[in-house]
Amino acid sequence: MAARLIDGKALALQVRERLATESAAVLAKTGMKPGLATILVGDDPASHLYVKSKQKACDAAGIYIDDHKLPASTTQTELLALIEKENVDPRIHGILVQLPLPKHIDSKVVLEAVSPNKDADGFHPYNFGRLVEGHPVFEACTPKGVIKMIESTGVSIEGKRAVVLGRSNIVGKPLALMLLQRHATVTICHSKTKDLPAVCREAELLLVAIGKAKFVTADMVREGAIVIDVGTNKTPEGKLCGDVDFEPVSQKASWISPVPGGVGPMTIAMLLDNTVESAKRAAGML
Ligand code: NAP
């Protein structure tokens, strides 16, 4: 079987177009665009690139940006003061603190300082807890994007055997919970899982987020599975590649997402989605 492609880039464009309309409706009702504060500390080139592409997408979707680029020498106290300012600014509906933060700053303390009502990344323990109890408010962007990608195939998640590879707090765990909420039967795998290929072969939905280039090979994939690849790795030649060995796996899967052009653009689109949703909530439009 040659798999059909889940085109994250095209899906993200559709989301941005919908959000542009919704942002215009928020502006018409409140006189304010949905607003996102972006906070970047230090000069990591990859982080600068990520924030720039997020801001560009915001622009296209009619979202106001309050951009903060802070030097690496910024203290934790200074950063917390800025977050507090954004927490109470009525123009701001989402706050993005770009990770990683410099080593002298405790990311956990910083992420918990973001108001749960403006937690566009969905990383605050309150929002994580809401997801665990099955009543999510802000959902983490990458797993939310993966769910939208599965839904775009038209295949129902309900009753499916889903295997999530990876158990990080930002991808694997929240993704497993989102699948469970949609009535999949979910297995979470990690580095201590025994006979991983056999577990993966049970999956009708195989969601991979481990950060190991081309780790998932065709022998680990069930015929007809939907395979979503979250991984972003560099090949020895410096090219971007996923956790899935794309060519051979696409001969067995029914649907597969590529890297690049898969989960990455959808992650950004979901950040915008969370921001606009937050603005609509604040405006009593939800
Ligand atoms: P992470 O925090 O490093 O977690 C990796 C997970 O994979 C861990 O749970 C680890 O198990 C598991 N793992 C590692 N090696 C394994 C193996 N050989 N067999 C089974 N499980 C194994 O990574 P992450 O933050 O979730 O990110 C995962 C990948 O997704 C990375 O490539 C990252 O760059 C990418 N990513 C992409 C986006 C996007 O927007 N496209 C967003 C986020 C992340 P243990 O828990 O046992 O250590």
Residues whose N, C-alpha, C, O or C-beta is under 5 A from the ligand:
A	BS01	NAP	T142 G166 R167 S168 V171 G172 C189 H190 S191 K192 A209 I210 G211 V230 G231 T232 N233 V263 G264 T267
